[in-house]
Amino acid sequence: MSTERARTSRFSDDEINDLVLKLQALLTHSSQRRRSTGASAWRILKETCSYIKKLQREVDDLSERLSELLDSLDNINGVEAEQLRSLLQ
């Protein structure tokens, strides 16, 4: 049963190549890097992982900043704090 599942869940070489090209286009677009034609799939996947890790760090930093901002709202007038909280959430 697991062998059958493995066969049906595999991607064809064309599908993998297509996905790698799409990743390369996303990386090139989002990070404004020079277009590296002929880059290996390994390099593109490595860059993708690095980019995802960078985005995760940015999300963590923004979450921390938002938390600090929400904590600082406790020192503001109740009505103004509620208005700001509703805008931030």
C-alpha positions as CSV (number, residue, x, y, z in Angstrom):
1,M,0.0,0.0,0.0
2,S,2.8,2.5,0.9
3,T,4.6,1.6,-2.4
4,E,1.4,2.4,-4.3
5,R,1.0,5.7,-2.5
6,A,4.7,6.6,-3.2
7,R,4.2,6.0,-6.9
8,T,1.1,8.2,-7.1
9,S,2.5,11.1,-5.0
10,R,5.7,11.4,-7.0
11,F,6.1,14.4,-9.3
12,S,7.3,13.9,-12.8
13,D,10.6,15.4,-13.9
14,D,8.7,18.0,-15.9
15,E,6.6,19.0,-12.9
16,I,9.6,19.3,-10.7
17,N,11.4,21.5,-13.3
18,D,8.3,23.6,-13.6
19,L,8.2,24.1,-9.9
20,V,11.9,25.0,-9.7
21,L,11.4,27.6,-12.4
22,K,8.5,29.1,-10.6
23,L,10.5,29.3,-7.4
24,Q,13.4,30.9,-9.3
25,A,11.0,33.5,-10.7
26,L,9.6,34.2,-7.2
27,L,13.0,34.6,-5.7
28,T,14.1,36.9,-8.5
29,H,11.0,39.0,-8.3
30,S,10.8,39.3,-4.5
31,S,14.4,39.9,-3.7
32,Q,15.3,41.8,-6.9
33,R,18.4,39.6,-7.4
34,R,20.0,39.3,-10.7
35,R,18.4,36.7,-12.9
36,S,20.6,33.6,-12.7
37,T,19.7,31.6,-15.7
38,G,20.9,28.0,-15.6
39,A,21.0,28.0,-11.8
40,S,20.8,24.5,-10.3
41,A,17.7,23.3,-8.7
42,W,19.8,22.8,-5.5
43,R,20.8,26.4,-5.5
44,I,17.3,27.6,-6.1
45,L,15.9,25.4,-3.3
46,K,18.6,26.6,-1.0
47,E,17.8,30.3,-1.8
48,T,14.1,29.6,-1.3
49,C,14.8,28.1,2.2
50,S,16.9,31.1,3.1
51,Y,14.3,33.5,1.9
52,I,11.6,31.7,3.9
53,K,13.7,31.8,7.0
54,K,14.3,35.6,6.4
55,L,10.5,36.1,6.1
56,Q,9.9,34.1,9.3
57,R,12.4,36.4,11.2
58,E,10.6,39.4,9.8
59,V,7.3,38.1,11.0
60,D,8.7,37.4,14.4
61,D,10.2,40.9,14.7
62,L,6.9,42.5,13.5
63,S,4.9,40.4,16.0
64,E,7.2,41.4,18.8
65,R,6.9,45.1,17.8
66,L,3.1,44.8,17.6
67,S,3.0,43.2,21.0
68,E,5.1,46.0,22.5
69,L,2.8,48.6,20.8
70,L,-0.3,46.9,22.2
71,D,1.3,46.8,25.7
72,S,2.1,50.5,25.4
73,L,-1.6,51.2,24.7
74,D,-2.3,50.6,28.4
75,N,-0.9,54.1,29.1
76,I,-3.2,55.8,26.7
77,N,-6.8,57.0,27.4
78,G,-9.2,54.1,27.3
79,V,-11.2,55.3,24.3
80,E,-8.1,56.0,22.2
81,A,-6.5,52.7,23.2
82,E,-9.6,50.8,22.1
83,Q,-9.7,52.6,18.8
84,L,-6.0,51.8,18.2
85,R,-6.5,48.2,19.2
86,S,-9.4,47.8,16.8
87,L,-7.2,49.2,14.0
88,L,-4.3,46.9,14.8
89,Q,-6.3,43.7,15.0
